Amino acid sequence: MPLALYALAAGAFGIGVTEFVIMGLLIDVSTDLGVSISAAGQLISGYALGVVIGAPLLTIATGRWPRKTVLLVLMAIFTIGNLACALAPDYWTLMGARVLTAFAHGTFFGVGSVVATGLVAPNKKASAIALMFTGLTIANILGVPFGTWLGQALGWRATFWAVTLVGLAAFAIILLLVPRGQAEPQTSKLSADLAVLARAPVLLGFATTVLGYAGVFAVFTYIAPLLTEITGFGEAAVSPILLVFGGGLIAGNLIGGKTADRWLVPSVLGSLVVLALVLATMTFALHSQLMAVLYVGLLGAAAFATVAPLQMWVLEKAEGAGQSLASSFNIAAFNLGNAAGAWLGGVVIAHGPGLGAVTWVAALLPLSALGVAALALRLDRNPALGEPASVRS
């Protein structure tokens, strides 16, 4: 794999840390800024909203720029946003800085996916995407725990200062390693790009991503209470167990990339089936401490085994025009799935069957994604089915 892919992974690492580290610093932020825990939690939702809004807007705005320039500008936005977080004097300034930082997220992974696939042979495109996303998995294993420890030891602002330095380092690495010649802009028009997004298979690809990842976050958002209240672990055991989840992320990410390179469609369908099975059977595994730890790792592997196949699938459906825009929209779809899954899990806990039912309810979401994917495949075989009735007639 070319060194430029490791430059993209470095950017992904920084973005992964800044997205997830806030979860471990909510108490510190709420105490320092004088807001409630629930208000501090909205900093997570604000970031997700920034990704969903920023991904299409920035991708459209920078569509005619050389892609290396786009990546550098995005890392500059990311760095400035984290600097603003470190200096934020109050809650709303911090919220605005988080949203600004999130604007770089979707477009970085969207454009980065397109650049990654252009750096390798056709039979290694999904593996290239997976390698870039390895930066995100390493952020969860190493960056987030370290950032949480740093914030608790020296204050939450110290974490954002550290991530600002990561952003500067990632900017320099991308500047040095990403070749300009292989990152030229697309020549398609915006109207052609938007027309690609309107294709039924592309829209169904986005829906598959949302539903699949909603199942993951319906459980992962509430993994701590699941482990403590159902399995019986102490709170101190949760962080070490999450390292197992991180190990699963790396394994699943690499496996998903390898299988998608050889069998893309079976990889998409198979990863969704495996995810549904893991979530459903986790309902029973949580009653054994040994099995619960094993299933936390399996959940990480099943979750990220879907990422490269789904991203590659959408890129293929958008072939010809609009790949950067479609790729960025799919990153936004992952984040929309995160938010939807967390909301659904909360509803199940507060108004539904309760905490113990979260896992099997979550399993219904990748099964729904499987149905949507099957419909997309049917439209691939018979494109006329996806056209308006007036066109078919």
PEBELDA-V231402 format. One record per pair of residues at least 4 apart in sequence whose ideal C-beta (glycine too) atoms are under 8 Angstrom apart, sorted by the first residue. I is the first residue (numbers start at 1). J is the second residue. D is the distance in whole Angstrom. If there is no record, write none. Layout:
i & j & d
I & J & D
I & J & D
This chain:
i & j & d
1 & 5 & 5
1 & 6 & 8
1 & 120 & 7
1 & 124 & 8
1 & 127 & 7
1 & 128 & 7
1 & 131 & 6
2 & 119 & 5
2 & 120 & 7
3 & 7 & 7
3 & 177 & 5
4 & 8 & 7
4 & 115 & 8
4 & 119 & 5
4 & 177 & 5
4 & 178 & 5
4 & 179 & 6
4 & 182 & 8
5 & 9 & 6
5 & 116 & 6
5 & 119 & 6
5 & 120 & 8
5 & 128 & 6
5 & 131 & 5
5 & 132 & 6
6 & 10 & 7
6 & 131 & 8
6 & 173 & 8
6 & 177 & 7
7 & 11 & 7
7 & 170 & 8
7 & 173 & 5
7 & 174 & 5
7 & 176 & 7
7 & 177 & 4
7 & 178 & 5
8 & 12 & 6
8 & 71 & 8
8 & 112 & 5
8 & 115 & 7
8 & 116 & 6
8 & 131 & 8
8 & 132 & 4
8 & 135 & 7
8 & 174 & 7
8 & 178 & 7
9 & 13 & 6
9 & 131 & 6
9 & 132 & 5
9 & 133 & 8
9 & 134 & 5
9 & 135 & 4
9 & 138 & 8
10 & 14 & 7
10 & 135 & 6
10 & 169 & 7
10 & 170 & 4
10 & 173 & 5
10 & 174 & 7
11 & 15 & 6
11 & 71 & 7
11 & 74 & 8
11 & 75 & 6
11 & 78 & 8
11 & 108 & 6
11 & 112 & 7
11 & 135 & 7
11 & 170 & 4
11 & 173 & 8
11 & 174 & 6
12 & 16 & 6
12 & 108 & 8
12 & 109 & 7
12 & 112 & 7
12 & 132 & 6
12 & 133 & 6
12 & 134 & 8
12 & 135 & 3
12 & 136 & 5
12 & 139 & 7
13 & 17 & 7
13 & 135 & 4
13 & 136 & 7
13 & 138 & 6
13 & 139 & 5
13 & 143 & 6
13 & 166 & 7
13 & 170 & 7
14 & 18 & 7
14 & 75 & 8
14 & 78 & 7
14 & 135 & 8
14 & 139 & 8
14 & 163 & 6
14 & 166 & 4
14 & 167 & 5
14 & 169 & 8
14 & 170 & 5
15 & 19 & 6
15 & 78 & 6
15 & 104 & 7
15 & 105 & 5
15 & 108 & 6
15 & 109 & 8
15 & 135 & 8
15 & 136 & 7
15 & 139 & 8
16 & 20 & 6
16 & 135 & 6
16 & 136 & 4
16 & 137 & 8
16 & 138 & 8
16 & 139 & 3
16 & 140 & 6
16 & 143 & 6
16 & 144 & 8
17 & 21 & 5
17 & 139 & 5
17 & 143 & 4
17 & 144 & 6
17 & 147 & 6
17 & 163 & 5
17 & 166 & 7
18 & 22 & 8
18 & 78 & 7
18 & 81 & 8
18 & 82 & 6
18 & 85 & 8
18 & 101 & 6
18 & 160 & 8
18 & 163 & 5
19 & 47 & 6
19 & 102 & 8
19 & 105 & 7
20 & 139 & 7
20 & 140 & 6
20 & 144 & 5
21 & 25 & 6
21 & 143 & 7
21 & 144 & 5
21 & 147 & 4
21 & 148 & 6
21 & 151 & 7
21 & 159 & 6
21 & 163 & 7
22 & 26 & 7
22 & 29 & 7
22 & 43 & 5
22 & 44 & 6
22 & 47 & 7
22 & 98 & 8
23 & 44 & 7
23 & 144 & 8
24 & 144 & 7
24 & 145 & 8
24 & 147 & 7
24 & 148 & 3
24 & 151 & 7
24 & 152 & 8
25 & 29 & 5
25 & 147 & 8
25 & 148 & 6
25 & 151 & 5
25 & 152 & 7
25 & 156 & 5
25 & 159 & 6
26 & 30 & 6
26 & 37 & 6
26 & 40 & 4
26 & 41 & 6
26 & 43 & 8
27 & 31 & 6
27 & 37 & 7
27 & 40 & 8
28 & 32 & 6
28 & 151 & 6
28 & 152 & 6
28 & 155 & 7
28 & 156 & 4
29 & 33 & 6
29 & 35 & 8
29 & 40 & 5
29 & 43 & 7
29 & 94 & 7
29 & 156 & 5
30 & 34 & 8
30 & 35 & 5
30 & 36 & 6
30 & 37 & 5
30 & 39 & 7
30 & 40 & 4
32 & 155 & 7
32 & 156 & 7
33 & 40 & 8
33 & 90 & 6
33 & 91 & 5
33 & 94 & 7
34 & 91 & 8
35 & 39 & 4
35 & 40 & 6
35 & 91 & 5
36 & 40 & 7
37 & 41 & 6
38 & 42 & 7
39 & 91 & 7
41 & 45 & 7
42 & 46 & 6
42 & 95 & 7
43 & 47 & 7
43 & 94 & 7
43 & 95 & 6
43 & 98 & 5
44 & 48 & 7
45 & 49 & 6
45 & 339 & 7
46 & 50 & 6
46 & 95 & 5
46 & 98 & 5
46 & 99 & 5
46 & 102 & 8
47 & 51 & 7
47 & 98 & 5
47 & 99 & 7
47 & 101 & 7
47 & 102 & 4
47 & 105 & 8
48 & 52 & 7
48 & 102 & 7
48 & 335 & 5
48 & 336 & 8
48 & 338 & 6
48 & 339 & 5
49 & 53 & 6
49 & 99 & 7
49 & 102 & 7
49 & 339 & 8
50 & 54 & 5
50 & 98 & 7
50 & 99 & 4
50 & 100 & 7
50 & 101 & 7
50 & 102 & 3
50 & 103 & 6
50 & 105 & 7
51 & 55 & 6
51 & 102 & 5
51 & 103 & 8
51 & 105 & 5
51 & 106 & 5
51 & 331 & 7
51 & 332 & 6
51 & 335 & 4
52 & 106 & 7
52 & 332 & 5
52 & 335 & 6
52 & 336 & 6
53 & 57 & 6
53 & 103 & 8
54 & 58 & 5
54 & 99 & 8
54 & 102 & 6
54 & 103 & 3
54 & 104 & 7
54 & 105 & 7
54 & 106 & 6
54 & 107 & 7
55 & 59 & 6
55 & 105 & 7
55 & 106 & 3
55 & 107 & 6
55 & 110 & 6
55 & 328 & 4
55 & 329 & 6
55 & 331 & 6
55 & 332 & 4
56 & 60 & 6
56 & 106 & 8
56 & 325 & 7
56 & 328 & 6
56 & 329 & 6
56 & 332 & 7
57 & 61 & 6
57 & 103 & 8
58 & 62 & 6
58 & 74 & 7
58 & 103 & 6
58 & 104 & 7
58 & 106 & 8
58 & 107 & 4
58 & 328 & 8
59 & 63 & 6
59 & 106 & 8
59 & 107 & 5
59 & 110 & 6
59 & 111 & 7
59 & 324 & 6
59 & 325 & 5
59 & 328 & 4
60 & 190 & 6
60 & 193 & 8
60 & 325 & 7
62 & 69 & 8
62 & 70 & 5
62 & 73 & 7
62 & 107 & 7
62 & 111 & 8
63 & 185 & 7
63 & 186 & 7
63 & 190 & 7
63 & 193 & 7
63 & 324 & 7
63 & 325 & 7
64 & 185 & 5
64 & 186 & 8
65 & 69 & 5
65 & 70 & 5
65 & 73 & 8
65 & 185 & 6
66 & 70 & 7
66 & 180 & 6
66 & 183 & 6
66 & 184 & 6
66 & 185 & 6
67 & 71 & 6
67 & 111 & 6
67 & 114 & 7
67 & 115 & 5
67 & 183 & 4
67 & 184 & 7
67 & 185 & 6
67 & 324 & 8
68 & 72 & 6
68 & 115 & 8
68 & 174 & 7
68 & 178 & 5
68 & 179 & 8
68 & 180 & 5
68 & 183 & 4
69 & 73 & 6
70 & 74 & 6
70 & 107 & 7
70 & 111 & 5
71 & 75 & 6
71 & 108 & 7
71 & 111 & 6
71 & 112 & 7
71 & 115 & 7
71 & 174 & 5
71 & 178 & 6
71 & 183 & 7
72 & 76 & 6
72 & 171 & 6
72 & 174 & 6
72 & 175 & 6
73 & 77 & 7
74 & 78 & 6
74 & 104 & 4
74 & 107 & 6
74 & 108 & 5
74 & 111 & 8
75 & 79 & 6
75 & 104 & 7
75 & 108 & 7
75 & 167 & 6
75 & 170 & 5
75 & 171 & 4
75 & 174 & 6
76 & 80 & 6
76 & 171 & 6
77 & 81 & 6
77 & 100 & 7
77 & 101 & 7
77 & 103 & 6
77 & 104 & 4
78 & 82 & 7
78 & 101 & 6
78 & 104 & 4
78 & 105 & 8
78 & 108 & 7
78 & 167 & 5
78 & 170 & 8
79 & 83 & 6
79 & 164 & 6
79 & 167 & 3
79 & 168 & 6
79 & 171 & 6
80 & 84 & 6
80 & 100 & 7
81 & 85 & 7
81 & 97 & 5
81 & 98 & 7
81 & 100 & 4
81 & 101 & 3
81 & 102 & 8
81 & 103 & 8
81 & 104 & 7
82 & 86 & 7
82 & 97 & 8
82 & 101 & 6
82 & 160 & 5
82 & 163 & 5
82 & 164 & 4
82 & 167 & 6
83 & 87 & 6
83 & 160 & 8
83 & 164 & 5
84 & 88 & 6
84 & 93 & 7
84 & 96 & 8
84 & 97 & 4
84 & 100 & 7
84 & 101 & 8
85 & 94 & 6
85 & 97 & 4
85 & 98 & 6
85 & 101 & 7
85 & 157 & 8
85 & 160 & 4
86 & 157 & 5
86 & 160 & 4
86 & 161 & 5
86 & 164 & 6
87 & 157 & 8
88 & 93 & 4
88 & 94 & 4
88 & 97 & 6
89 & 93 & 6
90 & 94 & 7
91 & 95 & 6
92 & 96 & 6
93 & 97 & 6
94 & 98 & 6
95 & 99 & 7
96 & 100 & 6
97 & 101 & 6
98 & 102 & 6
99 & 103 & 7
101 & 105 & 7
102 & 106 & 8
103 & 107 & 8
104 & 108 & 5
105 & 109 & 7
105 & 331 & 7
105 & 335 & 8
106 & 110 & 6
106 & 328 & 5
106 & 329 & 8
106 & 331 & 4
106 & 332 & 5
106 & 335 & 7
107 & 111 & 6
107 & 328 & 5
107 & 331 & 8
108 & 112 & 5
109 & 113 & 6
109 & 132 & 8
109 & 133 & 8
109 & 327 & 8
109 & 328 & 8
109 & 331 & 4
110 & 114 & 7
110 & 324 & 6
110 & 325 & 8
110 & 326 & 8
110 & 327 & 4
110 & 328 & 3
110 & 329 & 7
110 & 330 & 7
110 & 331 & 5
111 & 115 & 6
111 & 324 & 5
111 & 327 & 7
111 & 328 & 7
112 & 116 & 6
112 & 132 & 6
113 & 117 & 7
113 & 129 & 5
113 & 132 & 7
113 & 311 & 6
113 & 315 & 7
113 & 327 & 5
113 & 331 & 8
114 & 118 & 7
114 & 315 & 7
114 & 323 & 5
114 & 324 & 5
114 & 327 & 6
115 & 119 & 7
115 & 178 & 7
115 & 182 & 7
115 & 183 & 5
116 & 120 & 7
116 & 125 & 8
116 & 128 & 4
116 & 129 & 5
116 & 131 & 7
116 & 132 & 5
117 & 125 & 4
117 & 128 & 6
117 & 129 & 7
117 & 312 & 8
117 & 315 & 7
118 & 182 & 5
118 & 183 & 7
119 & 128 & 6
119 & 179 & 8
119 & 182 & 6
120 & 124 & 4
120 & 125 & 6
120 & 127 & 7
120 & 128 & 5
121 & 125 & 8
123 & 261 & 6
123 & 262 & 8
124 & 128 & 6
124 & 261 & 6
125 & 129 & 7
125 & 261 & 7
125 & 312 & 6
125 & 315 & 8
126 & 130 & 6
126 & 256 & 8
126 & 257 & 5
126 & 258 & 8
126 & 259 & 8
126 & 260 & 4
126 & 261 & 5
126 & 264 & 7
126 & 267 & 8
126 & 308 & 5
126 & 309 & 7
126 & 312 & 4
127 & 131 & 6
127 & 254 & 8
127 & 257 & 4
127 & 258 & 6
127 & 260 & 8
127 & 261 & 5
127 & 308 & 8
128 & 132 & 7
128 & 257 & 8
129 & 133 & 6
129 & 257 & 6
129 & 307 & 8
129 & 308 & 5
129 & 311 & 5
129 & 312 & 6
130 & 134 & 7
130 & 253 & 5
130 & 254 & 6
130 & 256 & 6
130 & 257 & 3
130 & 258 & 8
130 & 260 & 8
130 & 307 & 7
130 & 308 & 4
131 & 257 & 7
133 & 137 & 7
133 & 253 & 6
133 & 304 & 7
133 & 307 & 6
133 & 308 & 7
134 & 138 & 6
134 & 250 & 7
134 & 253 & 6
134 & 254 & 7
135 & 139 & 6
136 & 140 & 7
137 & 141 & 7
137 & 246 & 7
137 & 249 & 4
137 & 250 & 5
137 & 253 & 5
137 & 304 & 6
138 & 142 & 6
138 & 143 & 7
138 & 250 & 7
139 & 143 & 4
139 & 144 & 6
140 & 144 & 6
140 & 245 & 8
140 & 246 & 5
140 & 249 & 6
141 & 145 & 7
141 & 243 & 6
141 & 246 & 3
141 & 247 & 7
141 & 249 & 7
141 & 250 & 7
142 & 146 & 6
143 & 147 & 6
143 & 166 & 8
144 & 148 & 6
145 & 149 & 6
145 & 239 & 7
145 & 242 & 8
145 & 243 & 8
146 & 150 & 6
147 & 151 & 6
147 & 159 & 5
147 & 162 & 7
147 & 163 & 7
148 & 152 & 6
148 & 159 & 8
149 & 153 & 6
150 & 154 & 6
150 & 158 & 5
150 & 159 & 5
150 & 162 & 6
151 & 155 & 7
151 & 156 & 4
151 & 157 & 8
151 & 158 & 6
151 & 159 & 4
153 & 158 & 8
154 & 158 & 4
156 & 160 & 7
157 & 161 & 6
158 & 162 & 6
159 & 163 & 6
160 & 164 & 6
161 & 165 & 7
162 & 166 & 7
163 & 167 & 6
164 & 168 & 7
165 & 169 & 6
166 & 170 & 6
167 & 171 & 6
168 & 172 & 7
169 & 173 & 6
170 & 174 & 6
171 & 175 & 6
172 & 176 & 6
173 & 177 & 6
174 & 178 & 5
178 & 183 & 6
179 & 183 & 7
180 & 184 & 8
186 & 193 & 8
186 & 321 & 7
186 & 322 & 8
186 & 323 & 7
186 & 324 & 6
188 & 192 & 5
188 & 193 & 6
188 & 320 & 8
188 & 321 & 4
188 & 322 & 6
189 & 193 & 7
189 & 321 & 8
190 & 194 & 6
191 & 195 & 6
192 & 196 & 7
192 & 321 & 4
192 & 322 & 7
193 & 197 & 7
193 & 321 & 6
193 & 322 & 3
193 & 324 & 8
193 & 325 & 5
193 & 326 & 8
194 & 198 & 7
194 & 322 & 7
194 & 325 & 8
195 & 199 & 8
195 & 321 & 7
195 & 322 & 8
196 & 202 & 6
196 & 318 & 5
196 & 320 & 7
196 & 321 & 5
196 & 322 & 4
196 & 325 & 8
196 & 326 & 6
197 & 202 & 6
197 & 203 & 7
197 & 318 & 8
197 & 322 & 6
197 & 325 & 6
197 & 326 & 6
197 & 329 & 7
198 & 202 & 8
198 & 203 & 7
199 & 203 & 7
199 & 317 & 7
199 & 318 & 8
199 & 386 & 7
200 & 204 & 6
200 & 376 & 8
200 & 379 & 5
200 & 385 & 8
200 & 386 & 3
201 & 205 & 6
201 & 317 & 5
201 & 376 & 5
201 & 379 & 5
201 & 380 & 6
201 & 386 & 7
202 & 206 & 7
202 & 314 & 7
202 & 317 & 5
202 & 318 & 6
202 & 326 & 6
203 & 207 & 7
204 & 208 & 6
204 & 372 & 5
204 & 373 & 7
204 & 375 & 6
204 & 376 & 4
204 & 379 & 7
205 & 209 & 7
205 & 310 & 7
205 & 313 & 6
205 & 314 & 4
205 & 317 & 5
205 & 330 & 7
205 & 376 & 6
206 & 210 & 6
206 & 314 & 7
206 & 329 & 6
206 & 330 & 6
206 & 333 & 5
207 & 211 & 6
207 & 333 & 8
207 & 369 & 8
207 & 372 & 5
208 & 212 & 6
208 & 268 & 8
208 & 272 & 8
208 & 310 & 7
208 & 313 & 8
208 & 369 & 5
208 & 372 & 5
208 & 373 & 5
208 & 376 & 7
209 & 213 & 6
209 & 310 & 5
209 & 314 & 7
209 & 330 & 6
209 & 333 & 4
209 & 334 & 6
209 & 337 & 6
209 & 369 & 8
210 & 214 & 6
210 & 333 & 5
210 & 334 & 8
210 & 336 & 5
210 & 337 & 4
210 & 340 & 7
210 & 369 & 8
211 & 215 & 7
211 & 337 & 7
211 & 365 & 5
211 & 366 & 7
211 & 368 & 5
211 & 369 & 4
211 & 372 & 6
212 & 216 & 7
212 & 272 & 6
212 & 275 & 7
212 & 306 & 5
212 & 310 & 7
212 & 337 & 7
212 & 365 & 7
212 & 366 & 5
212 & 369 & 4
213 & 217 & 6
213 & 303 & 8
213 & 306 & 7
213 & 333 & 8
213 & 334 & 5
213 & 337 & 3
213 & 338 & 6
213 & 341 & 7
214 & 218 & 6
214 & 337 & 4
214 & 338 & 8
214 & 340 & 4
214 & 341 & 4
214 & 344 & 7
214 & 362 & 8
214 & 365 & 5
215 & 219 & 7
215 & 275 & 6
215 & 276 & 7
215 & 279 & 6
215 & 341 & 6
215 & 362 & 5
215 & 363 & 7
215 & 364 & 8
215 & 365 & 4
215 & 366 & 5
215 & 369 & 8
216 & 220 & 6
216 & 275 & 7
216 & 299 & 7
216 & 303 & 4
216 & 337 & 8
216 & 338 & 8
216 & 341 & 6
216 & 362 & 8
217 & 221 & 5
217 & 337 & 7
217 & 338 & 5
217 & 339 & 8
217 & 340 & 8
217 & 341 & 3
217 & 342 & 5
217 & 345 & 7
218 & 222 & 8
218 & 341 & 4
218 & 342 & 7
218 & 344 & 5
218 & 345 & 4
218 & 348 & 8
218 & 358 & 6
218 & 361 & 7
218 & 362 & 4
218 & 365 & 7
219 & 223 & 7
219 & 226 & 7
219 & 279 & 6
219 & 282 & 7
219 & 299 & 7
219 & 341 & 8
219 & 345 & 7
219 & 358 & 6
219 & 359 & 6
219 & 362 & 5
220 & 245 & 8
220 & 299 & 7
220 & 303 & 7
220 & 341 & 8
221 & 341 & 7
221 & 342 & 4
221 & 345 & 5
221 & 346 & 8
222 & 226 & 6
222 & 345 & 5
222 & 346 & 8
222 & 349 & 7
222 & 355 & 7
222 & 358 & 6
223 & 227 & 6
223 & 238 & 8
223 & 242 & 7
223 & 245 & 8
223 & 296 & 7
224 & 228 & 6
224 & 235 & 8
224 & 238 & 5
225 & 229 & 5
225 & 230 & 8
225 & 355 & 6
226 & 230 & 5
226 & 231 & 7
226 & 286 & 6
226 & 355 & 7
226 & 358 & 7
226 & 359 & 8
227 & 231 & 5
227 & 233 & 5
227 & 237 & 7
227 & 238 & 6
227 & 241 & 6
227 & 286 & 8
227 & 292 & 6
227 & 296 & 8
228 & 232 & 7
228 & 233 & 6
228 & 234 & 7
228 & 235 & 6
228 & 238 & 7
229 & 355 & 6
230 & 286 & 5
230 & 287 & 7
230 & 355 & 7
230 & 356 & 6
231 & 286 & 5
231 & 287 & 7
231 & 288 & 8
231 & 289 & 6
231 & 292 & 4
232 & 289 & 7
233 & 237 & 4
233 & 238 & 7
233 & 241 & 7
233 & 289 & 7
233 & 292 & 8
237 & 241 & 6
238 & 242 & 6
239 & 243 & 7
240 & 244 & 8
241 & 245 & 7
241 & 292 & 8
241 & 293 & 6
241 & 296 & 6
242 & 246 & 7
242 & 296 & 7
243 & 247 & 7
244 & 248 & 7
244 & 293 & 6
244 & 296 & 5
244 & 297 & 4
244 & 300 & 7
245 & 249 & 7
245 & 296 & 5
245 & 297 & 6
245 & 299 & 7
245 & 300 & 4
246 & 250 & 7
246 & 300 & 6
247 & 251 & 6
247 & 297 & 6
247 & 300 & 7
248 & 252 & 6
248 & 296 & 7
248 & 297 & 4
248 & 298 & 6
248 & 299 & 7
248 & 300 & 3
248 & 301 & 4
248 & 302 & 8
248 & 303 & 8
248 & 304 & 8
249 & 253 & 6
249 & 300 & 4
249 & 301 & 7
249 & 303 & 7
249 & 304 & 5
250 & 254 & 7
250 & 304 & 8
251 & 255 & 6
251 & 300 & 8
251 & 301 & 5
252 & 256 & 6
252 & 300 & 6
252 & 301 & 3
252 & 302 & 6
252 & 303 & 6
252 & 304 & 4
252 & 305 & 4
253 & 257 & 7
253 & 304 & 4
253 & 305 & 7
253 & 307 & 6
253 & 308 & 7
254 & 258 & 6
255 & 259 & 6
255 & 301 & 7
255 & 305 & 6
256 & 260 & 6
256 & 267 & 7
256 & 271 & 6
256 & 304 & 6
256 & 305 & 4
256 & 306 & 6
256 & 307 & 6
256 & 308 & 5
256 & 309 & 5
257 & 261 & 7
257 & 308 & 4
258 & 262 & 7
259 & 263 & 6
259 & 266 & 8
259 & 267 & 4
259 & 270 & 8
259 & 271 & 8
259 & 305 & 8
259 & 309 & 7
260 & 264 & 5
260 & 267 & 4
260 & 268 & 8
260 & 308 & 5
260 & 309 & 4
260 & 312 & 5
260 & 313 & 8
262 & 267 & 8
263 & 267 & 5
264 & 268 & 7
264 & 309 & 6
264 & 312 & 6
264 & 313 & 6
264 & 316 & 7
265 & 269 & 6
265 & 313 & 8
265 & 377 & 7
266 & 270 & 5
267 & 271 & 6
267 & 309 & 4
268 & 272 & 7
268 & 306 & 8
268 & 309 & 5
268 & 310 & 6
268 & 313 & 5
268 & 373 & 6
269 & 273 & 6
269 & 370 & 7
269 & 373 & 6
269 & 374 & 8
270 & 274 & 6
271 & 275 & 6
271 & 302 & 7
271 & 305 & 5
271 & 306 & 4
271 & 309 & 6
272 & 276 & 6
272 & 306 & 6
272 & 366 & 5
272 & 367 & 8
272 & 369 & 5
272 & 370 & 5
272 & 373 & 7
273 & 277 & 6
273 & 366 & 8
273 & 370 & 7
274 & 278 & 6
274 & 302 & 5
274 & 305 & 7
275 & 279 & 6
275 & 302 & 4
275 & 303 & 7
275 & 305 & 8
275 & 306 & 6
275 & 366 & 4
276 & 280 & 6
276 & 363 & 5
276 & 364 & 8
276 & 366 & 4
276 & 367 & 5
276 & 370 & 7
277 & 281 & 6
277 & 363 & 8
278 & 282 & 6
278 & 295 & 7
278 & 298 & 5
278 & 299 & 6
278 & 302 & 4
279 & 283 & 8
279 & 299 & 7
279 & 302 & 8
279 & 359 & 5
279 & 360 & 7
279 & 362 & 5
279 & 363 & 4
279 & 366 & 7
280 & 359 & 7
280 & 360 & 5
280 & 363 & 4
281 & 285 & 6
281 & 295 & 8
282 & 286 & 6
282 & 295 & 5
282 & 298 & 8
282 & 299 & 7
282 & 359 & 4
283 & 356 & 7
283 & 357 & 8
283 & 359 & 4
283 & 360 & 5
284 & 291 & 8
285 & 291 & 4
285 & 292 & 6
285 & 294 & 7
285 & 295 & 4
286 & 291 & 8
286 & 292 & 5
286 & 295 & 7
286 & 356 & 8
286 & 359 & 7
287 & 291 & 8
287 & 292 & 8
288 & 292 & 6
289 & 293 & 7
290 & 294 & 7
291 & 295 & 6
292 & 296 & 7
293 & 297 & 7
294 & 298 & 6
295 & 299 & 6
296 & 300 & 7
297 & 301 & 6
298 & 302 & 6
299 & 303 & 6
300 & 304 & 7
301 & 305 & 6
302 & 306 & 7
303 & 307 & 8
305 & 309 & 8
306 & 310 & 5
306 & 366 & 8
307 & 311 & 6
307 & 334 & 8
308 & 312 & 6
309 & 313 & 6
310 & 314 & 7
310 & 330 & 7
311 & 315 & 7
311 & 327 & 7
311 & 330 & 6
311 & 331 & 8
312 & 316 & 6
313 & 317 & 7
314 & 318 & 6
314 & 326 & 5
314 & 327 & 7
314 & 329 & 8
314 & 330 & 4
315 & 319 & 7
315 & 323 & 6
315 & 326 & 7
315 & 327 & 6
317 & 326 & 7
317 & 376 & 8
318 & 322 & 5
318 & 323 & 5
318 & 325 & 8
318 & 326 & 4
318 & 327 & 7
319 & 323 & 7
322 & 326 & 5
323 & 327 & 6
324 & 328 & 6
325 & 329 & 6
326 & 330 & 6
327 & 331 & 7
328 & 332 & 7
329 & 333 & 6
330 & 334 & 7
331 & 335 & 7
332 & 336 & 6
333 & 337 & 6
334 & 338 & 7
335 & 339 & 7
336 & 340 & 6
337 & 341 & 6
338 & 342 & 6
339 & 343 & 6
340 & 344 & 6
341 & 345 & 6
341 & 362 & 7
341 & 365 & 7
342 & 346 & 6
343 & 347 & 7
344 & 348 & 6
344 & 361 & 7
344 & 362 & 8
344 & 365 & 8
345 & 349 & 6
345 & 358 & 5
345 & 361 & 8
345 & 362 & 7
346 & 350 & 6
347 & 351 & 5
347 & 352 & 6
348 & 352 & 4
348 & 353 & 6
348 & 354 & 7
348 & 355 & 8
348 & 357 & 6
348 & 358 & 5
348 & 361 & 5
349 & 354 & 6
349 & 355 & 5
349 & 358 & 7
352 & 357 & 6
352 & 361 & 7
353 & 357 & 3
353 & 361 & 7
357 & 361 & 6
358 & 362 & 6
359 & 363 & 7
360 & 364 & 8
363 & 367 & 7
364 & 368 & 6
365 & 369 & 7
366 & 370 & 6
367 & 371 & 7
368 & 372 & 7
369 & 373 & 6
370 & 374 & 6
371 & 375 & 7
372 & 376 & 7
373 & 377 & 6
374 & 378 & 7
375 & 379 & 7
376 & 380 & 7
377 & 381 & 7
378 & 382 & 6
378 & 385 & 7
379 & 383 & 6
379 & 385 & 5
379 & 386 & 4
383 & 387 & 7
384 & 392 & 5
387 & 391 & 4
387 & 392 & 5
388 & 392 & 7
389 & 393 & 6
